């Protein structure tokens, strides 16, 4: 072994040992941040304290004797402070949960039912809500992945495939659609209804029976806000009770969706998976198969060979190669670390890309 090899091995060991010490100190620092957050909460002190942060950076950076790396330490301090403030926000304000829509949207209702103490943060679309978790603006996102009447939410499936987040839970929420309008309106004055395309589809029979025109909106709550601001008695909106009440509208007709068992499945997305526990008997795998005869069949057979029940298999265009598809598979059965590793290795033999994107306990109704 040359001197360079020896020094290389010694340096790697030193880095590993130092990282262990940093982990212990980081945990202690974050524990101290809890007490700081509790003090700020009780005393009404803002989390941001720019004067103290600048003082700490100036003072602590001088502890680094090497001028060449001092600027790197300053960045290290700033990032550590940001993480500490993020943690304090979580303690003081509650978990920040991203959803697509505005107040009264079905997604916000789902957020409040899953995370009753959380801060629901609205975003203009699915992608923005998803990215808010990826970049740390929010801890989790609650997004729809499927509706029992209208099918899969393709845009969210694509975000799951191309993004980096992990699904930690899936929840079923019954969807009831209602007809609202302005306070001086009734069923006879309404000529046109506005809502999300899925809501319009769910209530197509009712709309046709009444002879209403249709207009699409990005979601039901946005439509409710639009009708409220219009003050036009000829406009109706199909939305939730919460959205109609939020925007001061008049309830014209209840439960107008054709299918009374209409349900939307919402998934909870986060940056990291929760700890693997024995009660997590459901999982989601995304994969693409090799361009060979029988590849998809071989991939599917892996799950059976490993003792797992295949609950659902869906395909979507991968977009990177024409006529190429990725597969969204939901399986049932507990994945121990060893079983997960074995299953993914076997899938890799017949697949070009494989990723476990979800692991969660029994699907719950909210």
Protein Blocks (a to p, Z undefined) as FASTA:
>chain_A
ZZklmmmmmmmmmmmmmmmmmmmmmmmmmmmmmmmmmmmmmnopafblfklmmmmmmmmm
mmpmblklmmmmmmmmmmmmmmmmmmmmmmmnopadddeddehiaklmmmmmmmmmbccd
ddfbfklmmmmmmnopambdcddfbdfklopafklmmmmmmmmbdcfbdcdddddddddd
dfkbcfklpmbdcddfklmmmmmmmmmmnopacdddfblklmmmmmmmnopakbccdddf
klmmmnopacfbgckbfblmbccddddddfbdcdddfklmbdcddddddddehklmmmmm
mmmmnopacfbdcdddehlaghiacdddddeddddfklmmmmmmmmmmmpfbdcdfbdcd
ddddZZ
